[in-house]
Amino acid sequence: MPSIQQILLGLEEITNTWIMVAILWHVFFGVLSISLAVGARPAQRAAGIMLALPMFSVSALAWISSNPFNGSVYALVGILLVYIAARLPRNPVDFAPWLAGITIAYAVVALCVYYTNLETMVIPGFSDSAFTIMGAILVVIGIVLWASGAAGILKAFREGKLVKGGIFAITRNPMYSGLVVFLIPGIALWLRSWPLLTVPIVAYIVFKRLIVEEEKYLEEKFGQEYLEYKSRVNSIIPHVRFR
């Protein structure tokens, strides 16, 4: 059995040789996310098989690159995912979990592309320390924003009121905002990974679609009060209004 280093070197060789395939898989997940966002509803079984396709792609490329270990491992993972997918019903996918799954899968692909091809996937420009500082600042802001949003939502549920003050005065969805605008970009800068910088775009599309369902509930519950609040405050991108 090859060592971990040999496995990673093998994956790096595959990525270097087949970089366009990796880019096409990024496009695939992006198109799939957009399709779901605009109303496409494939069967759960079909969606599960689509998520398994990248594993077979990597397996095939590994075998072509004379790397039987990685080829076998990824083929087994792909077969396992297909087996799980085959046991799913033919009902249309439940929107929220599958969108979240696609976003996570896209992020995993981005990380794999980055770590197996570091020389060409690193963001050029400033020094490592500059990127680390910028990334750390964004990560801290993202964590604070996410935690503040979570605390505000819990308070709103307990009191049955619409929260409009504090962090909710600059964004209606501080938890989503913390992830999309600060936390994920911060990690990407910290690692100097340009593939990870594309993840917030996919996450933004996903969260914007999820917000539609959440806002229907809030409009029904709070009526005009929520509509006025919605007209003043952005959904995800924070907007500080100076009087």
C-alpha positions in Angstrom: 0.0 0.0 0.0 1.4 3.4 -0.9 2.1 6.1 1.7 0.0 9.2 2.2 2.6 11.2 0.5 2.6 8.9 -2.5 -1.2 9.1 -2.7 -1.1 12.9 -2.6 1.6 13.0 -5.2 -0.4 10.8 -7.4 -3.5 13.0 -7.1 -1.3 16.0 -7.8 0.0 14.4 -11.0 -3.6 13.6 -12.1 -4.7 17.2 -11.4 -1.7 18.7 -13.2 -2.3 16.5 -16.2 -6.1 16.9 -16.3 -6.6 20.5 -15.0 -9.4 21.2 -17.5 -11.4 18.3 -16.2 -11.2 19.8 -12.7 -12.4 23.1 -14.1 -15.3 21.4 -15.9 -16.4 19.7 -12.6 -16.5 23.2 -11.0 -18.7 24.3 -13.9 -20.9 21.2 -13.5 -21.6 21.9 -9.8 -22.2 25.6 -10.5 -24.7 24.8 -13.3 -26.4 22.2 -11.1 -26.8 24.7 -8.3 -28.2 27.3 -10.6 -30.6 24.7 -12.1 -32.0 23.8 -8.7 -32.2 27.5 -7.8 -34.4 28.3 -10.8 -36.8 25.3 -10.2 -35.3 22.1 -11.6 -36.2 19.1 -9.5 -34.5 15.9 -10.5 -35.4 12.6 -8.8 -33.5 11.9 -5.6 -32.0 8.8 -7.1 -30.8 10.7 -10.2 -29.4 13.6 -8.1 -27.5 11.1 -5.9 -25.9 9.5 -9.0 -24.9 12.9 -10.3 -23.0 13.6 -7.1 -21.1 10.3 -7.6 -20.0 11.1 -11.1 -16.8 13.0 -10.0 -15.6 10.0 -8.2 -15.7 7.8 -11.3 -14.1 10.7 -13.3 -11.1 10.8 -10.9 -10.9 7.0 -10.9 -10.8 6.9 -14.7 -8.1 9.6 -14.9 -6.1 7.7 -12.2 -6.1 4.5 -14.2 -5.2 6.4 -17.4 -2.3 8.0 -15.4 -1.1 4.5 -14.3 -2.2 5.1 -10.7 -4.2 1.9 -9.8 -4.4 2.6 -6.1 -6.2 5.9 -6.4 -8.2 4.6 -9.3 -9.4 1.7 -7.2 -10.2 3.8 -4.1 -12.2 6.4 -6.1 -14.0 3.7 -8.0 -15.1 2.1 -4.7 -16.2 5.4 -3.3 -18.2 6.1 -6.5 -19.8 2.6 -6.4 -20.8 3.1 -2.7 -22.4 6.5 -3.6 -24.3 4.9 -6.5 -25.4 2.1 -4.2 -26.7 4.6 -1.7 -28.4 6.6 -4.5 -30.1 3.5 -5.9 -31.8 3.1 -2.5 -33.3 6.6 -2.6 -36.9 7.1 -3.8 -37.7 8.5 -7.2 -39.5 11.5 -5.6 -38.2 15.0 -6.6 -35.3 16.2 -4.4 -36.1 18.1 -1.2 -34.7 21.5 -2.2 -32.8 22.7 0.9 -30.7 19.6 1.8 -29.7 18.9 -1.8 -28.6 22.5 -2.4 -26.6 22.4 0.8 -25.1 19.1 -0.3 -24.1 20.5 -3.7 -22.5 23.5 -2.0 -20.5 21.3 0.3 -19.5 19.0 -2.6 -18.4 22.0 -4.7 -16.3 23.2 -1.7 -14.7 19.8 -1.4 -13.8 19.7 -5.1 -12.3 23.2 -4.7 -10.2 22.1 -1.8 -9.0 19.0 -3.6 -8.0 21.0 -6.7 -6.2 23.4 -4.5 -4.3 20.9 -2.3 -3.3 18.7 -5.3 -2.0 21.6 -7.4 -0.6 24.2 -5.0 1.9 25.8 -7.4 -0.8 27.0 -9.8 -3.8 27.4 -7.4 -2.2 29.9 -5.0 -3.4 33.5 -5.2 -0.5 35.7 -6.3 0.4 39.1 -4.9 1.0 39.9 -1.3 3.2 38.0 1.2 1.9 35.0 3.1 1.6 37.1 6.3 -0.5 39.7 4.5 -2.9 37.1 3.3 -3.0 35.4 6.7 -3.8 38.7 8.4 -6.6 39.6 5.9 -8.0 36.1 6.1 -7.9 36.0 9.9 -9.8 39.4 10.1 -12.5 38.2 7.7 -12.8 34.8 9.6 -13.2 36.6 12.9 -15.8 39.0 11.5 -17.7 36.0 10.0 -17.7 34.1 13.2 -19.0 37.1 15.2 -21.6 37.8 12.5 -22.8 34.2 12.4 -22.9 33.9 16.2 -24.7 37.2 16.6 -27.3 36.1 14.0 -27.8 32.7 15.7 -28.3 34.4 19.1 -30.8 36.8 17.6 -32.8 34.1 15.9 -33.0 32.0 19.1 -34.2 35.1 20.9 -36.8 35.8 18.2 -38.2 32.3 18.4 -38.5 32.5 22.2 -40.2 35.9 22.2 -42.2 35.5 18.9 -41.0 38.9 17.7 -39.3 40.1 14.5 -35.7 41.1 15.3 -34.7 44.3 13.4 -32.1 45.8 15.7 -28.4 45.1 16.2 -26.7 43.1 13.5 -30.1 42.6 11.8 -30.2 46.3 11.0 -27.5 45.8 8.4 -28.4 42.4 7.0 -31.6 40.3 7.3 -29.6 37.1 7.3 -26.4 37.6 9.4 -25.7 33.8 9.6 -25.7 33.5 5.8 -23.9 36.8 5.5 -21.2 35.7 7.9 -20.5 32.6 5.8 -20.7 34.0 2.3 -19.2 37.5 2.7 -16.6 36.9 5.4 -15.9 33.3 6.7 -15.5 31.4 3.4 -13.6 34.3 1.7 -11.4 34.6 4.8 -10.5 31.0 4.7 -9.7 31.2 1.0 -7.4 34.2 1.6 -5.8 32.5 4.6 -5.0 29.5 2.4 -4.3 31.7 -0.7 -6.7 29.5 -2.6 -8.3 30.9 -5.7 -10.6 27.8 -6.2 -12.0 28.4 -2.7 -12.8 32.0 -3.7 -15.4 30.6 -6.1 -17.3 28.8 -3.3 -19.0 32.0 -2.0 -20.5 32.6 -5.4 -22.2 29.2 -5.3 -23.1 29.6 -1.7 -24.7 33.0 -2.4 -26.9 31.5 -5.2 -27.9 28.7 -2.8 -28.7 31.0 0.1 -30.6 33.5 -2.0 -32.9 30.6 -3.1 -33.3 29.3 0.4 -34.2 32.8 1.7 -37.2 32.9 -0.6 -38.9 30.1 1.3 -37.9 31.6 4.7 -39.3 35.0 3.8 -42.7 33.6 2.8 -43.1 32.4 6.3 -41.9 35.7 7.8 -44.3 37.7 5.5 -47.2 35.5 6.6 -46.3 35.8 10.3 -45.4 39.5 10.5 -47.1 41.0 7.5 -46.5 44.7 6.8 -43.9 45.0 9.5 -41.6 42.5 7.8 -42.3 44.0 4.3 -41.1 47.4 5.5 -38.1 45.9 7.2 -37.3 43.9 4.0 -37.4 47.1 1.9 -34.8 48.8 4.1 -32.3 46.0 4.8 -30.3 43.8 2.3 -30.8 40.0 2.5 -27.1 38.9 2.6 -24.7 41.7 1.7 -24.3 43.9 4.8 -25.3 47.5 4.2 -24.4 50.1 6.8 -26.6 53.2 6.5 -25.0 56.4 7.8 -27.5 59.1 8.8 
